[in-house]
C-alpha cells in the first residue's frame, strides 16, 4: 500500500464558550478518521485552533474586566483539556490570534487584491458612541415600530413578528452601554466572489470533493447551470470581509483602523496552525500547503451550517493565493437529543466537562460512530438507546469475549499454534477490507455494524465451548487453552477494528496480551505462544442514574439571545445551539394544514426591509394575502405563476402593512439564502401536502 500524506482539519471552535456534546460530533468524527489513517500506516497530521476574533469576544472581555488575550487564553486551555479527555488528539492546536495566522492573512489579502477581487463601499449601521463600536442587529433593542412592544431586538419583534431594520426601532438603545445609537457610515472592503464563478463551478463538480447532495445544493442555490434556463447561473454575493473599529482582530495594514472580519481569518487559521506545527517540528511548510504538484491531501471536516464558507469562499481564496485546494470537504449534520434541539432548561445542553463527571468518553465515541454515516443526516442522541447500545454492544459482546477467557490462561499464556476455530478468524480477517472502506468513506455506522456482526459470530463459539466449565477438568487443560486462545484472538481482531473509535480499549488490549496494537493489518495474523497479563476491568455498564445526574446538573434557565434566522446574519459568528422556546406534540403538528398554492400577484412592501406581499390562489375562487420575509432572495416578478407550499390554517395576523392570511414555507438561514419549498408542477392549487 502506498503511503499517503494527509492534512486534516476540523472547524475551529469559537473561543466564547465551552465545548459541549454537540461540538463533539465533529471532533470525534474527525479524530476517528485520523486514527484510522494512522493505523493504516499513512502519514496523517491533524491540526486545529481556537477561533478567537470578533465583536462577541471583545464584548465579553469588556464585561468581565479583562483583556481579550486573557479571555481567549483561558478558553483555549479549557478547550484543549476537554478534547484530550475525549481522546481527541491534535498534532497541533493553535489560535487564530497568532503571528502565524496574521502572516498568512497578509499573504492571502495581498493575493486577492492582486487578483482584482476587492471592492470598497460605504455601509450604514448604528453606532454606539459610548462603546465606540458599530452594532449588529442583536446589540440594539427598542420599541417595535408596528405594535409598540417594548424591549424588542433590532430586526424582529417577538410579539407581532414584524421584521424591520434597527433604524426603524422607536427609542433604540445599545445593549452594550445603554446609549442611544447614532446612524453612521463607514467604509467596508468586499470580496467579489462572482469573478471566480467559473472556477468555483468547476471545482465543486470535479472529482469527489463533496458529497453528492452538497454539490447538488450548491448548483441549485448558488451556482446554477449554464445551459439550463430553469436554473440559470446565479450571481454569487459579494462578501463583506472587514469591520470598522472597535473590533478585536487583526488590523489591516493598508486599511488603517479596520480589521479583517472573523470569517475571513478563521479558515486561514488552518494554515496558521500548520505553519506553527512546521516551525515546531522542522517540517517543510510548502510541502503541506503550497499548490503545484504537492502529493498532500487536505481534508476539512465541518458542520453543514458553514458549507458556503468552505465550499465557495474558502476554495476561491486559496485558488488566487496559490495554496493547495482541499481534496475533500466532509460535511456532517447536527446533533439532536431525543429528537429535539439541545435545551438548557431540559438539561440536554450538556457541556463536555459535565459529561465527563458521570460517563466514560468511550461511550459517546462509540455511540456517535454507530450513528454517523457518509451523508449530511442529523445525528440523534437517544439517551435510553445510548445506554442500551453501549451495554449490549461494547460490554456484552466485545469486552465480554476477553473477560470470560483471559483469566483462564493468565498463568499459561496462549497456545503455541493457532487452533482450529471453524474459520472464525479467517472470516474476520477477510472482513477487514470492507470495514476499512467504510471508515475511509466516513460511513462509521456501516463499519460498526460489520464489526458487531463479527462479535455476533465469536460469542456463540465461547458460549458453546464453556471455558468456565473446562477449567474444572484438569484433563481438558489444553482444550481450555485452545478455546481461550481463539477467544482472545477474536477479541483482539475486534479491538483492532474498533481502535479508531475506542483507542483506550485498543491500549488495554495491548496491555492484556503484551503486544500493542500498531497497524490495521495485524488483524490478519493471530498471535500465539505469548503470555497473557492479569485481566483488568475495561468498560463498565452505563448506569441510568449517571445519565440522569448528568442531565440534572446540566439544567439551567433558558436565555434566548436572539430569534429567527435573521438574528445570526449580522453577528460575528453564527448563533448555534439556540434552544427551542416551546415544544409541541405530534398531535399539535398534525393540525398544520399544508396546501399547494399558486402565486397570482407579488409586490414589494416599500416600508419593509424583508417583506414581499403575495396574493395566492388555493384553487377555485379562494385567494389569500400573505406577507413573506423573502425580499432579499426573490424578485416579485419571478414569483408570479409559481407553485408554493403555504400553511393554510394559520390564524390571520394583523401587521403594519396589512393582514397576513397564512404563511409561505421556506428554508435556509435567512437573507439571500432563503429557499421556497419546491412543488411538482403537476400539483393543483388547494391540494393538501401530507
N, C-alpha and C positions, 0 to 999 in steps of 0.2 A: 504494500500500500504506500503510495506517495504521500509524504508528509506535507500537510497544508500549513500555511501561515495565516492565522485568523486573528483579526482585531475585533473585539466585541464591546458594545456599549449598551447601557440602559439609559432611559430618560433620567435627567438629573432631578433628584428630589429638591423641592423648594425649601429654603432654609428658614421658613417662617413657622414651622411646626414640627411635631414629632412624626416618626414613621408609624403607620397603622397597618392593619392586616390587608386593607385594600391596596396600599402601595406594594405590599409583599408579593402580590400575584406576579408582578413584572420581574422583581429581582430574583425571586425563586425560579421563575421560568427561565430567566437568563442564566442563572448560576447552574441549573441542571444542564443546559445546553453546553456551557463552557466545560463543566466537569466531564460530560460525555466526550467532547472533542479531545480533551487531555487524556482521558482513559484510552481513547483510540490511538494515541501516540502522536497527535498533531500539536503543532506549536500554536497555542491559543492564549491570547492576552486579553484580559477583561479590565477595562477602565471605566471610571465613573467620577462624579464630582458633585458637590453641593451647588445648587443654583442660588446665587446669593444676592442678586441685584434687584432693584425695583422700588417703587413707592411703598409697598407694604412693609418691606424690611426697614426702610427709613422711618416710617411712622411708628412701628413697634419699638424700635430702638429709642426713639424720642420719648415715647410714653413710659418706657422703663428706665429712662435717665441714664443711658449708656450709649457707647458708640456702636455703629453698625458692625464694626470689626469684632467687638466683644460679643455681640449677639450671634453673629454667624460662626464664630469660633466655638461657642458653647453648643450651638445646634449641630455643627459638624461632628463634634466629639460624641454627642448623643446618637446621631445617625449611624456613625461607624460602629458604635457599641451594639446597637440593635441589629445591624446587618451581621456582625460577627456572631452574635448569639444564635442567629438563624442559619449559621453555616454558609453565609454568602461571602465568598472570598474574591476580593478585587486584587488585581496586580498593582493597581494604583487608584487611590480615591483622593481626588483633588478638590479644588474650589474654582468657581468662575472668577472669584476675586483674587486672581493670581497673576503674577507677571507673565507667566507662560501664555495664559489666555489673552491678556492685554496685547501681547506681541502678535498673536495670530489674528486678533481683531483688527489691528492696524494693517496687517498684510492683506486680509480679505477686503477691508474697506477701500484700500488703495486700488485693488483689482476691480471691484465693482464700479469705481469711479472711472478707471481707465476704459472699462467696457461701455461707458455711457449709460449706465443704468440708474444713476442718482439724479433726482429732481428735487427742487426745493419749492415749497409753497407755504403760505401762512395758514394757521389753524386757529380758529376762535374757540376759547374754552374759558370756563370760570376759573378765577384765580383767587387764592386765599392770601390777602395782604399780610396777615399775621404769621401764618405758617410759611409764607413765601414759597408757595408751590401751586402748580396747576392741579385742578381737582377732577378726577374721574367721576362719572355719574354717581357712583356709590358713596362718594365722600361729600355729597350735597343732600340736604334734607330741607323740606319746607311744606307749605300748604298746597294741596293739589289744585291746579287751575280749573279742574272740571267740577269736582264735588266738594271742594274746600276742606277735605280731610286734613288734619294736622299731621306733621312729622312723617311725611312721605319721602321716599327716595327720589333721586334726581331724574329718573327716566320712566318711572312706572308707579301708578297709585295702587296700593294694596287693597283699597276699599272699593273703588269703582273700576279698577283695571285699565284705566286710561293710560296710554303711552304718550310721553311728551319729552321735551328737552329740559335740561336743568334750568335754562333761562326762562322757561315757562312757569316755574315754581313761583308761588306768592311768598314773599318774605323768606328767600332761601338763606340757609346758614351752612357754613362749613362744619362738618363733623370733626374736623381736626382741631379747630380753635374756637368755634362758635362765632367767628367773624362773618360779616356779610360779604360774600364773594363778589368780585368785580369781573366783568367780561373783558378779557384781554386777548390780543392776538399775538402769536409767536411763530417764528419760522420753524418748520419741520423738514427733515430730509426723507424722501420716499425712494424706495427701490422699485423701478418699473419692471415688474416681473413679466409683463406681457411681451417684452422684447425677447424673452427666452422661450416663448410659447412652443416653437417648433422643436427645439431641443428637448424640452420637458415632455412633450407628447411622445417623442421617440424614446426617451429614457424610461418613461412609465411603462411602455409596451414592449420593451426589448428584454429578452431573457426571462428569468424567473425572479425578478427583483421584488415583486409584490404579490400578495395573494390575489387570486383572480377577482374576487369581489371588490378588493381595493382598487385595482386597475380599472374595473368597470365603473366604480363610483366616481373616480377622478375624470374618466372620459365623459360620463353622463352629466356631471355637475360643474366641472371646471374647464376641461379641455375641449369637449365636443369632438365632432368628426368632420373632416374637411369635405367629404363627398356625401354628407347626409343632411339634406335641408331640414329634416325634423329635429336634428341635434347638431346645429352648426357650431363651429369653433366659438368659444366664449372668451370674452376679454378677462384675462387674469388681473385681479385688482392690484393697484399699487400698494406697497407695504410701508407703513409709517415706521421707520426704524430709529428715530431719535426722540428724545424728550428734553424739554427745557428745564431750567433749574426750578426748585431744588429737587434733586433726584440722586439716589445712591447708585452709582455705577461708574463706568469709565468715561471720563470727559473726552470728547472728540477733538483731537489737536487742530484740525482745520475748520472746526465749527465751535469756537470757544464758548464756554458756558453751557454747552449742550452735551447730552450723554447718549450713548447707544442704549436703545430700548432693550429690556431684559431678554426678549425673544430673539434679538439679534445675537447677543453674546452667549446665550445658553447652549445652543448646539456647538458653538465654537469651543465650548468647554470640553467637548470630547477630544478635540485636537490638543487643547491646552493640557489636559490630563495626560495624554500620550506623551507630549513633549516633556512634561515633568518626569514621567517614568523613564524616558530615554536618558534624560540628564542624570538620573539617579543610578541607572544601570549601565550606562555606556553604550546603549543601543543606538543604531543609526536611525534618526527620526525620519529622514527622507524615504527610507525603505518601507516605512509603515504607512505614510500618508501622502507622499508625493505621487502624482499621476505620471503616467508614461511607462507602462510595461511592468509595473510592480506586480509581484505574484501574491501580494497580501489581499485577503478577502476582508472587507469591512462589513460587519453585520450590526444593525441597530435593532434593539428591542424597545417597543413603545406601546402605549395605550392608544386606542382608536380616536381619542379626543384630540390628539395632536398630529393626526395624519397629514393635514395640509402643510404644516411646517416641515415635516421630514420627507415628504414625497414631492413637493414642488419648490418651496422656498429654499430648503437646505441643499438639494442637489443643484439648484440654479446657482447658488453662491459658490459651491465647490467647483462647478464647471468653469466659471470665469476666473477662478483664482488658482487653477492648476493643482488642486488637491484631488486625491483619489476619491472616486464616487463609490457609494455603498454597493456591495454585491447583493445585499438583500436587506429589506426593512421588514422585520417580523412584527406584526401588529396583533394585539390581543384585545379582548373585551373587558368589561368592567366586572367588579365583584358585587354581588347582592348577597344578602343574608336572609335565608328563609324566603326567597323570592322578592324581598323588598330592599330598598336602598338602605345603606348603613344609617343607623339612627342613634344619636346620643341619648335621647330620652328612653329608648328601649334597651340601651346597653350593647347594641351591636356595632357601634363605632369603637372598635377595640384597638387600643394602641399596642404596638409591638411589645413594649415593656410590660404592659398589663397581662398580655397573653403569657409571657414568659414566667410570670409569677405562679401560674397554675398548670401550664401544659407544656409538654415536650415539643420543641420546634419540629422534630421529625414528623410528628403527626400532621402538621399543616403542610409541610413539604410534600408528604405523600398524598394528602387529600387533594391539594391543588394539582399535582401531577395526574391524579386519576380523573380530573375534570377538564384539563387543558387539552384542546385539540388544535388542529392546524388552521382553523377558521377564526373569525372575529367574534364568535358567540360569547355572550356574557357567562361568567362562572358563578354558580350559586353555591354558597356555603350553607348547607342544611345541618344544623348542629347535632340533631339526632342521628342523621346519616353519618356525619363526621365520626362520632363515637363508635357507631356500629361498624363502619368500614375499617377503621384503624384496628379495632379489636379483632374483627374477623380475619382481615387480610394479613396484617403485619404480625399480630400476636398469635392468632390462631393457626395461620397457615405457614408463615415464613419462619419466624423465630422458634415456633414450636418444633420444627424439624431438628434444630440444634439442641434445644432444652431437653428433648426426650431421648437424645442419643449420646451427647458429648460426655456426660458424666460416667457412662459405662465403659469408656475407653481412655479416660484420662491417665490411667496407670500403664496401659499397654500401647497406646497410640493407634495409628491407622494400619490396616493390613498392608503387607509388603507388595501385593499386586492387587489391582482393582478387580473386585468380584463381579460375577455375572449379575446384572440388575435388570435383565429383560429389555435392555435398550433404553432405559430411562435417561441415563447420562448422555448418550449419543443423540437422542431426540432433542434434549435441551440444548446441546451444543449446536445442533443444526438450526435451532430457532434463533440463534444469536444474530444472524444477518437481518432477519425481518424486524427484530427488536431494534437493532441499530438504525435501520432505515426509518422507523417510527420516531426515534429520538432525533435523527437528523432533520426530519420534517416538522419538528415541534409537535408531533402528534403523540403527546405523552399518554393520553388516555388509552390509545391503542397499545403502546408499549407496556403499560401497567396491566392491561387485560392479558396480553400474551405471557407476561411473567407470572401472573397469578394462575394461568392455565397450567403452567409447569408445576407450580406449587400444588395444584389440584391433582396432578399425576403422582407427585412424590409422596404426599401424605398417606394415601391408601397403602403404599408399599410399607411404610413404617407401621401403620395400623395392623396390617396383616402379619408382619414379621414379629411384632410384640417384643421388642428388646427388653422391656421391663420383666417379662416372663423368662426370656432366655437366660438372663443373668442369674436366675435361681438354680440353674442346672450347670454344674462345673464341666460336664462333658460337652456342653454347647458353647464353650468359650470362643472357639474360632468362628462359629456361626454368628455369635453376638458381635465379635469384632468386625466381621464382614458386613453385617447389617448396618452397624454404626458408621463404617467407612463409606458405604453407599449413601446413607442419610446425610452425613456431613458434607460429602462432595456435592450432592444435590442442593443442599443449603448454600454452599459456597457459590455455586452457579447463580442462584437467585440473588445472593448478596452482590456479586459482580454486576449483574444486570441492573440491580437497584442502586448501585453505588452513586450514580449521578444525582439521584433523588435522596438517598439516605447515606451520606458519607460517614456518619457516625457508626451506622451498622456495619459498613464495609471495614471500618477501622477495628471494630470489636471482633469481626470475623477473622481479620488478620492476627489479632492477639490470641484468639482461641486456637487457631490452627498453626500458630507460629510461622505464618507466611503472609506478609502484607499483600493486599490486592493492588496491583500496579498497572495492569493492562487488560483491556477488554478480551483479548484472545486467550487469557488464562481460563476462560470458561470452556475451552475446547479440550483441556487436558486435566484429568483427575490427579489429585495429589495422593500419594501412598507412602507408607513406611515412615511417616513423620509423627512426632509426639503431638499430643493434644493437651492444652492447658486446662486448668480447672475452669469449669463453666461459670461465668459471671452473668448476672442479670443484664439483659439487653434492652428490652422495651416492656414497660408495664401497661396494663389496660387503662383506657381512658375512663375516668370516673365521672359520672354525671354531676356530682357535687362540685367538682373542679370547674366544669364548664359553667355551671350555674353561678359559682362565685366570681368567675371572670366576667360574666355578663353583669352581675350585680355591681361590681366595682366600676364598671365602665359607664354606668348610668349617670347622666347629668342633664340639667335642663337644656332644652334646645334653644339656640340663639340663631335666629335667621338673619344672616348678614345681608342678603340680597335675594330677590326673587326673579325667576324667569331667565331666559337665555340672554336677554339684553344686558342683564346686570354684569355678566362677565366680559362683555365685549370691550369695555373701556378700562378694564382693570389691567394691572401689570401681569397677572397670572390668572389662567382660567380658574374659576371658583369651583373646584372639585369638591365632591362629598357634601353637597348641600343636602340637608336632611329633608324628608318629607314633612309637610306641615300637618297632614292628616291622612289616615289610611281609609280605604273603602273596602267593602266586601265584594265578593263575586256577584252577589245579588244587586248591589249598588251599580256595579259596572254594567250588568245586563240591562239596566234601564236606559243606557245610552243608545239612541236611535240614529245609526249612521245611514245616510242616504246619498245616492248619486244625484248631483245637481249640475245643470249647465249654466255657465256664466253668460247672461244675456246683455249685461252692461257693466262697465267698470270705469271708475273715475278717481282722480286724485283728490285727497282731502287736504286742501292747501294749508289749513291751520295745523295739521298734524304732521309730525316728523316721520311717522312709521305707517300710517294708516292709508288703505285704499277702501273705497266704498264699492261694494259689489252688489249687483242685483242678479239673483239666481233663480232658475226655474226648477221646481221639483216635479214637473210633469203636469199636463193639463194647464189650468189657469193659475196654479199656485206659484206665487212669486214671493221671494224673501229678500230683504235688505240686510246685508252683513257688512261689518267693518272688520278688516283683517290687517294685521301688522306686518305686511309683506312688501311695503313700498320699495325697500332697498333691493329686493330680489326680483320684482316683476314690474313691467310696464303695463298700465291699464289696457292698452290696445292689444297686447299679446294674450290677454286672458279671455277676451270675448270669444265665445264659442267653445271654450274649453270645458271638459267634464272634470268636476272636482268631487271630493267627499265632504259632506257637511254633517254636523251634529244637528239634527232636525228638531229635536225636542228640548233644546237648551232654552231656559226661560229668557224672554226678551230682556235686554239690558239697555237702560236709557243712558246715553253718553252725551258729551258736549256737542257732538256733531250729528246726533240723531239716535234712533233706536236700532240696536243690532238684534236681528231675529234668528240667531243661530251662530255657528262657528265653522269656519273652514279648517279642515285638518291638514296639518303640515308638520314637517320635522326639520331638525337642524338646530345649530347653536344660536341663530339669530342673524340680523343684519342681511348681508348679501347671501348668506348661507342658510336660506330657508327654502324648503322644497315641498311643494304641494304633493299630496299623495296621488299616485297615478291611478287612472281608471281605464279599463278596457273600452275602446271606442264603441264596442258593441253593446255596452251597458245603456240602459234607458234612464232618463231623469225620473227620480222618485223610487228607483229600485233600491231595496234595502241591502246593506252590506253586512254580512254575518261574520 
